[in-house]
Structures are given as C-alpha cells and as structure tokens.
Amino acid sequence: ITTDGGEISAYGLNSELSSADAFSIFPCHEYPAIVGDYEYVILSAKHEMRKSRLLIVGCQNNTKVTITPSSQLDSIDTSVPTTLGGGQTPRSDKPLCMDDLDPLTSIALSSQDDLSGTKIASDKPIAVFT
C-alpha cells in the first residue's frame, strides 16, 4: 500500500518457466461526470493447459461489485458475501453481486474458457487483474 499524496504509476512482472505476465497500475481518478459508477471489461487469455483467471481487489470500504461473466465459471474464491443470480451455480448469463468489498479484500474467479468480455461494475474504484 502506498500513502504518497501524489499520483503513482507502477509496472508489475510475473515470470515462471514458459510463462510471463505483466500489468500496469495507473492512478484512480474521481470523475464528477460519472455518477459514482465504474465499469470494466476484461481482456484475458486462456492457455490450453491453464485456466483463465480474474482477480478483483477492493480499494474502499463497502464497495458494491457486480460481475457478469462471459463464460461458465469453475470457481469463485472470496470471503465477501456473494449473491449468485440464477441460483448457487455460477453461470455465464447471470451476474454475481457482492455488497461489502473492503480494502485489500479480494474476489478470484477462474474458468476453463476465456473470460474476455466479462463485465465488472462497481460503485467505487477497484483494482482488476487478469
């Protein structure tokens, strides 16, 4: 966690045998024209031997998050109370709703299929990793 008062950008790299992942982190801004809603559309990749994965991390208290998966989910790993649309089986055509995502609390999703096109909406800024 950084506590600097200015804007911070960072670059991350994760590498292992036959694989490398990189990501950029940009400052989060409050846009008055947007009425407190944040929307994200996922771009990810699926390797033939690995699942497509998605990680959401909270930045502020009591953040409401809605995830509409683009494909069938294999697992949801979170300590946040979750409401699954359409019953208790994660489905690609029904949203997942979380009402109490707090700072450093995470939601991890995985699928045998590509998660590109998954939509995430929140009422406060969140960090999204694919």
Chimera marker file (.cmm) of the C-alpha trace (Angstrom):
<marker_set name="trace">
<marker id="1" x="0.000" y="0.000" z="0.000" r="1" g="1" b="0" radius="0.5"/>
<marker id="2" x="1.307" y="3.423" z="-0.871" r="1" g="1" b="0" radius="0.5"/>
<marker id="3" x="0.410" y="6.514" z="1.081" r="1" g="1" b="0" radius="0.5"/>
<marker id="4" x="2.025" y="9.105" z="-1.177" r="1" g="1" b="0" radius="0.5"/>
<marker id="5" x="-0.195" y="12.142" z="-1.783" r="1" g="1" b="0" radius="0.5"/>
<marker id="6" x="0.749" y="12.361" z="-5.469" r="1" g="1" b="0" radius="0.5"/>
<marker id="7" x="-0.113" y="10.176" z="-8.426" r="1" g="1" b="0" radius="0.5"/>
<marker id="8" x="1.719" y="6.859" z="-8.656" r="1" g="1" b="0" radius="0.5"/>
<marker id="9" x="2.014" y="4.503" z="-11.615" r="1" g="1" b="0" radius="0.5"/>
<marker id="10" x="3.664" y="1.097" z="-11.424" r="1" g="1" b="0" radius="0.5"/>
<marker id="11" x="4.525" y="-1.843" z="-13.660" r="1" g="1" b="0" radius="0.5"/>
<marker id="12" x="4.482" y="-5.442" z="-12.479" r="1" g="1" b="0" radius="0.5"/>
<marker id="13" x="6.026" y="-8.566" z="-13.968" r="1" g="1" b="0" radius="0.5"/>
<marker id="14" x="5.456" y="-12.185" z="-13.022" r="1" g="1" b="0" radius="0.5"/>
<marker id="15" x="7.519" y="-14.800" z="-14.790" r="1" g="1" b="0" radius="0.5"/>
<marker id="16" x="7.961" y="-18.519" z="-14.493" r="1" g="1" b="0" radius="0.5"/>
<marker id="17" x="9.152" y="-21.284" z="-16.781" r="1" g="1" b="0" radius="0.5"/>
<marker id="18" x="7.419" y="-20.921" z="-20.179" r="1" g="1" b="0" radius="0.5"/>
<marker id="19" x="5.214" y="-18.066" z="-18.982" r="1" g="1" b="0" radius="0.5"/>
<marker id="20" x="5.369" y="-14.362" z="-18.300" r="1" g="1" b="0" radius="0.5"/>
<marker id="21" x="2.646" y="-11.936" z="-17.247" r="1" g="1" b="0" radius="0.5"/>
<marker id="22" x="2.880" y="-8.173" z="-16.957" r="1" g="1" b="0" radius="0.5"/>
<marker id="23" x="0.499" y="-5.447" z="-15.846" r="1" g="1" b="0" radius="0.5"/>
<marker id="24" x="0.358" y="-1.684" z="-15.428" r="1" g="1" b="0" radius="0.5"/>
<marker id="25" x="-1.138" y="0.161" z="-12.488" r="1" g="1" b="0" radius="0.5"/>
<marker id="26" x="-2.473" y="3.661" z="-13.060" r="1" g="1" b="0" radius="0.5"/>
<marker id="27" x="-3.815" y="6.247" z="-10.621" r="1" g="1" b="0" radius="0.5"/>
<marker id="28" x="-7.537" y="6.188" z="-9.956" r="1" g="1" b="0" radius="0.5"/>
<marker id="29" x="-9.349" y="9.456" z="-10.515" r="1" g="1" b="0" radius="0.5"/>
<marker id="30" x="-12.762" y="10.619" z="-9.447" r="1" g="1" b="0" radius="0.5"/>
<marker id="31" x="-14.708" y="11.781" z="-12.481" r="1" g="1" b="0" radius="0.5"/>
<marker id="32" x="-17.620" y="14.052" z="-11.442" r="1" g="1" b="0" radius="0.5"/>
<marker id="33" x="-19.366" y="13.407" z="-14.780" r="1" g="1" b="0" radius="0.5"/>
<marker id="34" x="-19.693" y="9.741" z="-13.842" r="1" g="1" b="0" radius="0.5"/>
<marker id="35" x="-22.245" y="9.303" z="-11.080" r="1" g="1" b="0" radius="0.5"/>
<marker id="36" x="-20.109" y="7.059" z="-8.868" r="1" g="1" b="0" radius="0.5"/>
<marker id="37" x="-20.162" y="4.040" z="-11.206" r="1" g="1" b="0" radius="0.5"/>
<marker id="38" x="-17.067" y="2.310" z="-12.518" r="1" g="1" b="0" radius="0.5"/>
<marker id="39" x="-17.186" y="-0.204" z="-15.349" r="1" g="1" b="0" radius="0.5"/>
<marker id="40" x="-14.526" y="-2.621" z="-16.517" r="1" g="1" b="0" radius="0.5"/>
<marker id="41" x="-14.485" y="-5.056" z="-19.444" r="1" g="1" b="0" radius="0.5"/>
<marker id="42" x="-11.982" y="-7.885" z="-19.134" r="1" g="1" b="0" radius="0.5"/>
<marker id="43" x="-9.404" y="-8.815" z="-21.741" r="1" g="1" b="0" radius="0.5"/>
<marker id="44" x="-7.702" y="-12.065" z="-20.817" r="1" g="1" b="0" radius="0.5"/>
<marker id="45" x="-6.199" y="-15.111" z="-22.418" r="1" g="1" b="0" radius="0.5"/>
<marker id="46" x="-6.600" y="-18.800" z="-21.933" r="1" g="1" b="0" radius="0.5"/>
<marker id="47" x="-3.747" y="-21.204" z="-22.398" r="1" g="1" b="0" radius="0.5"/>
<marker id="48" x="-4.598" y="-24.784" z="-23.323" r="1" g="1" b="0" radius="0.5"/>
<marker id="49" x="-3.172" y="-26.068" z="-20.037" r="1" g="1" b="0" radius="0.5"/>
<marker id="50" x="-4.206" y="-23.209" z="-17.734" r="1" g="1" b="0" radius="0.5"/>
<marker id="51" x="-7.467" y="-21.661" z="-16.687" r="1" g="1" b="0" radius="0.5"/>
<marker id="52" x="-8.451" y="-18.091" z="-17.455" r="1" g="1" b="0" radius="0.5"/>
<marker id="53" x="-8.305" y="-16.131" z="-14.187" r="1" g="1" b="0" radius="0.5"/>
<marker id="54" x="-9.536" y="-12.818" z="-12.857" r="1" g="1" b="0" radius="0.5"/>
<marker id="55" x="-8.784" y="-11.053" z="-9.562" r="1" g="1" b="0" radius="0.5"/>
<marker id="56" x="-10.653" y="-8.073" z="-8.106" r="1" g="1" b="0" radius="0.5"/>
<marker id="57" x="-9.273" y="-6.210" z="-5.077" r="1" g="1" b="0" radius="0.5"/>
<marker id="58" x="-11.191" y="-3.637" z="-3.058" r="1" g="1" b="0" radius="0.5"/>
<marker id="59" x="-9.854" y="-0.116" z="-2.547" r="1" g="1" b="0" radius="0.5"/>
<marker id="60" x="-12.562" y="1.463" z="-0.373" r="1" g="1" b="0" radius="0.5"/>
<marker id="61" x="-14.959" y="0.282" z="2.338" r="1" g="1" b="0" radius="0.5"/>
<marker id="62" x="-18.362" y="-1.182" z="1.474" r="1" g="1" b="0" radius="0.5"/>
<marker id="63" x="-17.847" y="-1.294" z="-2.285" r="1" g="1" b="0" radius="0.5"/>
<marker id="64" x="-20.667" y="-2.894" z="-4.268" r="1" g="1" b="0" radius="0.5"/>
<marker id="65" x="-19.470" y="-5.055" z="-7.182" r="1" g="1" b="0" radius="0.5"/>
<marker id="66" x="-21.459" y="-6.808" z="-9.901" r="1" g="1" b="0" radius="0.5"/>
<marker id="67" x="-19.706" y="-9.291" z="-12.195" r="1" g="1" b="0" radius="0.5"/>
<marker id="68" x="-21.310" y="-10.602" z="-15.374" r="1" g="1" b="0" radius="0.5"/>
<marker id="69" x="-19.100" y="-13.480" z="-16.565" r="1" g="1" b="0" radius="0.5"/>
<marker id="70" x="-18.666" y="-14.053" z="-20.292" r="1" g="1" b="0" radius="0.5"/>
<marker id="71" x="-18.256" y="-17.801" z="-19.779" r="1" g="1" b="0" radius="0.5"/>
<marker id="72" x="-19.032" y="-20.527" z="-17.266" r="1" g="1" b="0" radius="0.5"/>
<marker id="73" x="-17.051" y="-20.094" z="-14.029" r="1" g="1" b="0" radius="0.5"/>
<marker id="74" x="-15.255" y="-23.007" z="-12.411" r="1" g="1" b="0" radius="0.5"/>
<marker id="75" x="-14.577" y="-21.330" z="-9.098" r="1" g="1" b="0" radius="0.5"/>
<marker id="76" x="-15.212" y="-18.226" z="-7.030" r="1" g="1" b="0" radius="0.5"/>
<marker id="77" x="-12.829" y="-17.623" z="-4.135" r="1" g="1" b="0" radius="0.5"/>
<marker id="78" x="-13.847" y="-14.804" z="-1.820" r="1" g="1" b="0" radius="0.5"/>
<marker id="79" x="-14.669" y="-14.006" z="1.793" r="1" g="1" b="0" radius="0.5"/>
<marker id="80" x="-17.202" y="-11.411" z="0.611" r="1" g="1" b="0" radius="0.5"/>
<marker id="81" x="-20.871" y="-12.474" z="0.865" r="1" g="1" b="0" radius="0.5"/>
<marker id="82" x="-21.941" y="-13.261" z="-2.692" r="1" g="1" b="0" radius="0.5"/>
<marker id="83" x="-25.338" y="-13.456" z="-4.345" r="1" g="1" b="0" radius="0.5"/>
<marker id="84" x="-25.372" y="-15.631" z="-7.440" r="1" g="1" b="0" radius="0.5"/>
<marker id="85" x="-28.009" y="-14.775" z="-9.997" r="1" g="1" b="0" radius="0.5"/>
<marker id="86" x="-29.949" y="-17.851" z="-11.086" r="1" g="1" b="0" radius="0.5"/>
<marker id="87" x="-29.202" y="-19.990" z="-8.026" r="1" g="1" b="0" radius="0.5"/>
<marker id="88" x="-25.983" y="-21.164" z="-6.399" r="1" g="1" b="0" radius="0.5"/>
<marker id="89" x="-24.196" y="-22.323" z="-9.564" r="1" g="1" b="0" radius="0.5"/>
<marker id="90" x="-22.046" y="-19.649" z="-11.215" r="1" g="1" b="0" radius="0.5"/>
<marker id="91" x="-23.455" y="-19.159" z="-14.716" r="1" g="1" b="0" radius="0.5"/>
<marker id="92" x="-22.230" y="-17.024" z="-17.576" r="1" g="1" b="0" radius="0.5"/>
<marker id="93" x="-25.653" y="-15.493" z="-18.190" r="1" g="1" b="0" radius="0.5"/>
<marker id="94" x="-26.325" y="-14.380" z="-14.592" r="1" g="1" b="0" radius="0.5"/>
<marker id="95" x="-24.495" y="-11.700" z="-12.558" r="1" g="1" b="0" radius="0.5"/>
<marker id="96" x="-22.627" y="-12.208" z="-9.276" r="1" g="1" b="0" radius="0.5"/>
<marker id="97" x="-23.270" y="-9.464" z="-6.722" r="1" g="1" b="0" radius="0.5"/>
<marker id="98" x="-21.072" y="-8.515" z="-3.766" r="1" g="1" b="0" radius="0.5"/>
<marker id="99" x="-22.072" y="-5.748" z="-1.370" r="1" g="1" b="0" radius="0.5"/>
<marker id="100" x="-19.173" y="-5.426" z="1.065" r="1" g="1" b="0" radius="0.5"/>
<marker id="101" x="-15.839" y="-5.424" z="-0.730" r="1" g="1" b="0" radius="0.5"/>
<marker id="102" x="-13.368" y="-3.642" z="1.564" r="1" g="1" b="0" radius="0.5"/>
<marker id="103" x="-9.745" y="-2.522" z="1.061" r="1" g="1" b="0" radius="0.5"/>
<marker id="104" x="-7.439" y="-5.453" z="0.284" r="1" g="1" b="0" radius="0.5"/>
<marker id="105" x="-10.377" y="-7.889" z="0.205" r="1" g="1" b="0" radius="0.5"/>
<marker id="106" x="-10.325" y="-9.919" z="-2.992" r="1" g="1" b="0" radius="0.5"/>
<marker id="107" x="-12.530" y="-11.907" z="-5.338" r="1" g="1" b="0" radius="0.5"/>
<marker id="108" x="-10.811" y="-14.525" z="-7.512" r="1" g="1" b="0" radius="0.5"/>
<marker id="109" x="-12.616" y="-16.161" z="-10.440" r="1" g="1" b="0" radius="0.5"/>
<marker id="110" x="-11.465" y="-18.861" z="-12.827" r="1" g="1" b="0" radius="0.5"/>
<marker id="111" x="-12.824" y="-20.609" z="-15.890" r="1" g="1" b="0" radius="0.5"/>
<marker id="112" x="-11.767" y="-23.325" z="-18.318" r="1" g="1" b="0" radius="0.5"/>
<marker id="113" x="-12.941" y="-20.878" z="-21.007" r="1" g="1" b="0" radius="0.5"/>
<marker id="114" x="-11.659" y="-17.410" z="-21.897" r="1" g="1" b="0" radius="0.5"/>
<marker id="115" x="-13.019" y="-14.722" z="-19.535" r="1" g="1" b="0" radius="0.5"/>
<marker id="116" x="-12.573" y="-11.934" z="-22.124" r="1" g="1" b="0" radius="0.5"/>
<marker id="117" x="-15.727" y="-9.853" z="-22.285" r="1" g="1" b="0" radius="0.5"/>
<marker id="118" x="-16.585" y="-10.359" z="-18.615" r="1" g="1" b="0" radius="0.5"/>
<marker id="119" x="-18.144" y="-7.130" z="-17.319" r="1" g="1" b="0" radius="0.5"/>
<marker id="120" x="-17.495" y="-5.711" z="-13.870" r="1" g="1" b="0" radius="0.5"/>
<marker id="121" x="-19.368" y="-2.758" z="-12.378" r="1" g="1" b="0" radius="0.5"/>
<marker id="122" x="-18.705" y="-1.135" z="-9.008" r="1" g="1" b="0" radius="0.5"/>
<marker id="123" x="-19.857" y="1.924" z="-7.143" r="1" g="1" b="0" radius="0.5"/>
<marker id="124" x="-16.282" y="2.786" z="-6.067" r="1" g="1" b="0" radius="0.5"/>
<marker id="125" x="-12.816" y="2.254" z="-7.591" r="1" g="1" b="0" radius="0.5"/>
<marker id="126" x="-11.455" y="-1.307" z="-7.536" r="1" g="1" b="0" radius="0.5"/>
<marker id="127" x="-8.283" y="-2.977" z="-8.824" r="1" g="1" b="0" radius="0.5"/>
<marker id="128" x="-8.786" y="-5.612" z="-11.539" r="1" g="1" b="0" radius="0.5"/>
<marker id="129" x="-6.098" y="-8.102" z="-12.574" r="1" g="1" b="0" radius="0.5"/>
<marker id="130" x="-6.282" y="-10.695" z="-15.359" r="1" g="1" b="0" radius="0.5"/>
<link id1="1" id2="2" r="1" g="1" b="0" radius="0.2"/>
<link id1="2" id2="3" r="1" g="1" b="0" radius="0.2"/>
<link id1="3" id2="4" r="1" g="1" b="0" radius="0.2"/>
<link id1="4" id2="5" r="1" g="1" b="0" radius="0.2"/>
<link id1="5" id2="6" r="1" g="1" b="0" radius="0.2"/>
<link id1="6" id2="7" r="1" g="1" b="0" radius="0.2"/>
<link id1="7" id2="8" r="1" g="1" b="0" radius="0.2"/>
<link id1="8" id2="9" r="1" g="1" b="0" radius="0.2"/>
<link id1="9" id2="10" r="1" g="1" b="0" radius="0.2"/>
<link id1="10" id2="11" r="1" g="1" b="0" radius="0.2"/>
<link id1="11" id2="12" r="1" g="1" b="0" radius="0.2"/>
<link id1="12" id2="13" r="1" g="1" b="0" radius="0.2"/>
<link id1="13" id2="14" r="1" g="1" b="0" radius="0.2"/>
<link id1="14" id2="15" r="1" g="1" b="0" radius="0.2"/>
<link id1="15" id2="16" r="1" g="1" b="0" radius="0.2"/>
<link id1="16" id2="17" r="1" g="1" b="0" radius="0.2"/>
<link id1="17" id2="18" r="1" g="1" b="0" radius="0.2"/>
<link id1="18" id2="19" r="1" g="1" b="0" radius="0.2"/>
<link id1="19" id2="20" r="1" g="1" b="0" radius="0.2"/>
<link id1="20" id2="21" r="1" g="1" b="0" radius="0.2"/>
<link id1="21" id2="22" r="1" g="1" b="0" radius="0.2"/>
<link id1="22" id2="23" r="1" g="1" b="0" radius="0.2"/>
<link id1="23" id2="24" r="1" g="1" b="0" radius="0.2"/>
<link id1="24" id2="25" r="1" g="1" b="0" radius="0.2"/>
<link id1="25" id2="26" r="1" g="1" b="0" radius="0.2"/>
<link id1="26" id2="27" r="1" g="1" b="0" radius="0.2"/>
<link id1="27" id2="28" r="1" g="1" b="0" radius="0.2"/>
<link id1="28" id2="29" r="1" g="1" b="0" radius="0.2"/>
<link id1="29" id2="30" r="1" g="1" b="0" radius="0.2"/>
<link id1="30" id2="31" r="1" g="1" b="0" radius="0.2"/>
<link id1="31" id2="32" r="1" g="1" b="0" radius="0.2"/>
<link id1="32" id2="33" r="1" g="1" b="0" radius="0.2"/>
<link id1="33" id2="34" r="1" g="1" b="0" radius="0.2"/>
<link id1="34" id2="35" r="1" g="1" b="0" radius="0.2"/>
<link id1="35" id2="36" r="1" g="1" b="0" radius="0.2"/>
<link id1="36" id2="37" r="1" g="1" b="0" radius="0.2"/>
<link id1="37" id2="38" r="1" g="1" b="0" radius="0.2"/>
<link id1="38" id2="39" r="1" g="1" b="0" radius="0.2"/>
<link id1="39" id2="40" r="1" g="1" b="0" radius="0.2"/>
<link id1="40" id2="41" r="1" g="1" b="0" radius="0.2"/>
<link id1="41" id2="42" r="1" g="1" b="0" radius="0.2"/>
<link id1="42" id2="43" r="1" g="1" b="0" radius="0.2"/>
<link id1="43" id2="44" r="1" g="1" b="0" radius="0.2"/>
<link id1="44" id2="45" r="1" g="1" b="0" radius="0.2"/>
<link id1="45" id2="46" r="1" g="1" b="0" radius="0.2"/>
<link id1="46" id2="47" r="1" g="1" b="0" radius="0.2"/>
<link id1="47" id2="48" r="1" g="1" b="0" radius="0.2"/>
<link id1="48" id2="49" r="1" g="1" b="0" radius="0.2"/>
<link id1="49" id2="50" r="1" g="1" b="0" radius="0.2"/>
<link id1="50" id2="51" r="1" g="1" b="0" radius="0.2"/>
<link id1="51" id2="52" r="1" g="1" b="0" radius="0.2"/>
<link id1="52" id2="53" r="1" g="1" b="0" radius="0.2"/>
<link id1="53" id2="54" r="1" g="1" b="0" radius="0.2"/>
<link id1="54" id2="55" r="1" g="1" b="0" radius="0.2"/>
<link id1="55" id2="56" r="1" g="1" b="0" radius="0.2"/>
<link id1="56" id2="57" r="1" g="1" b="0" radius="0.2"/>
<link id1="57" id2="58" r="1" g="1" b="0" radius="0.2"/>
<link id1="58" id2="59" r="1" g="1" b="0" radius="0.2"/>
<link id1="59" id2="60" r="1" g="1" b="0" radius="0.2"/>
<link id1="60" id2="61" r="1" g="1" b="0" radius="0.2"/>
<link id1="61" id2="62" r="1" g="1" b="0" radius="0.2"/>
<link id1="62" id2="63" r="1" g="1" b="0" radius="0.2"/>
<link id1="63" id2="64" r="1" g="1" b="0" radius="0.2"/>
<link id1="64" id2="65" r="1" g="1" b="0" radius="0.2"/>
<link id1="65" id2="66" r="1" g="1" b="0" radius="0.2"/>
<link id1="66" id2="67" r="1" g="1" b="0" radius="0.2"/>
<link id1="67" id2="68" r="1" g="1" b="0" radius="0.2"/>
<link id1="68" id2="69" r="1" g="1" b="0" radius="0.2"/>
<link id1="69" id2="70" r="1" g="1" b="0" radius="0.2"/>
<link id1="70" id2="71" r="1" g="1" b="0" radius="0.2"/>
<link id1="71" id2="72" r="1" g="1" b="0" radius="0.2"/>
<link id1="72" id2="73" r="1" g="1" b="0" radius="0.2"/>
<link id1="73" id2="74" r="1" g="1" b="0" radius="0.2"/>
<link id1="74" id2="75" r="1" g="1" b="0" radius="0.2"/>
<link id1="75" id2="76" r="1" g="1" b="0" radius="0.2"/>
<link id1="76" id2="77" r="1" g="1" b="0" radius="0.2"/>
<link id1="77" id2="78" r="1" g="1" b="0" radius="0.2"/>
<link id1="78" id2="79" r="1" g="1" b="0" radius="0.2"/>
<link id1="79" id2="80" r="1" g="1" b="0" radius="0.2"/>
<link id1="80" id2="81" r="1" g="1" b="0" radius="0.2"/>
<link id1="81" id2="82" r="1" g="1" b="0" radius="0.2"/>
<link id1="82" id2="83" r="1" g="1" b="0" radius="0.2"/>
<link id1="83" id2="84" r="1" g="1" b="0" radius="0.2"/>
<link id1="84" id2="85" r="1" g="1" b="0" radius="0.2"/>
<link id1="85" id2="86" r="1" g="1" b="0" radius="0.2"/>
<link id1="86" id2="87" r="1" g="1" b="0" radius="0.2"/>
<link id1="87" id2="88" r="1" g="1" b="0" radius="0.2"/>
<link id1="88" id2="89" r="1" g="1" b="0" radius="0.2"/>
<link id1="89" id2="90" r="1" g="1" b="0" radius="0.2"/>
<link id1="90" id2="91" r="1" g="1" b="0" radius="0.2"/>
<link id1="91" id2="92" r="1" g="1" b="0" radius="0.2"/>
<link id1="92" id2="93" r="1" g="1" b="0" radius="0.2"/>
<link id1="93" id2="94" r="1" g="1" b="0" radius="0.2"/>
<link id1="94" id2="95" r="1" g="1" b="0" radius="0.2"/>
<link id1="95" id2="96" r="1" g="1" b="0" radius="0.2"/>
<link id1="96" id2="97" r="1" g="1" b="0" radius="0.2"/>
<link id1="97" id2="98" r="1" g="1" b="0" radius="0.2"/>
<link id1="98" id2="99" r="1" g="1" b="0" radius="0.2"/>
<link id1="99" id2="100" r="1" g="1" b="0" radius="0.2"/>
<link id1="100" id2="101" r="1" g="1" b="0" radius="0.2"/>
<link id1="101" id2="102" r="1" g="1" b="0" radius="0.2"/>
<link id1="102" id2="103" r="1" g="1" b="0" radius="0.2"/>
<link id1="103" id2="104" r="1" g="1" b="0" radius="0.2"/>
<link id1="104" id2="105" r="1" g="1" b="0" radius="0.2"/>
<link id1="105" id2="106" r="1" g="1" b="0" radius="0.2"/>
<link id1="106" id2="107" r="1" g="1" b="0" radius="0.2"/>
<link id1="107" id2="108" r="1" g="1" b="0" radius="0.2"/>
<link id1="108" id2="109" r="1" g="1" b="0" radius="0.2"/>
<link id1="109" id2="110" r="1" g="1" b="0" radius="0.2"/>
<link id1="110" id2="111" r="1" g="1" b="0" radius="0.2"/>
<link id1="111" id2="112" r="1" g="1" b="0" radius="0.2"/>
<link id1="112" id2="113" r="1" g="1" b="0" radius="0.2"/>
<link id1="113" id2="114" r="1" g="1" b="0" radius="0.2"/>
<link id1="114" id2="115" r="1" g="1" b="0" radius="0.2"/>
<link id1="115" id2="116" r="1" g="1" b="0" radius="0.2"/>
<link id1="116" id2="117" r="1" g="1" b="0" radius="0.2"/>
<link id1="117" id2="118" r="1" g="1" b="0" radius="0.2"/>
<link id1="118" id2="119" r="1" g="1" b="0" radius="0.2"/>
<link id1="119" id2="120" r="1" g="1" b="0" radius="0.2"/>
<link id1="120" id2="121" r="1" g="1" b="0" radius="0.2"/>
<link id1="121" id2="122" r="1" g="1" b="0" radius="0.2"/>
<link id1="122" id2="123" r="1" g="1" b="0" radius="0.2"/>
<link id1="123" id2="124" r="1" g="1" b="0" radius="0.2"/>
<link id1="124" id2="125" r="1" g="1" b="0" radius="0.2"/>
<link id1="125" id2="126" r="1" g="1" b="0" radius="0.2"/>
<link id1="126" id2="127" r="1" g="1" b="0" radius="0.2"/>
<link id1="127" id2="128" r="1" g="1" b="0" radius="0.2"/>
<link id1="128" id2="129" r="1" g="1" b="0" radius="0.2"/>
<link id1="129" id2="130" r="1" g="1" b="0" radius="0.2"/>
</marker_set>
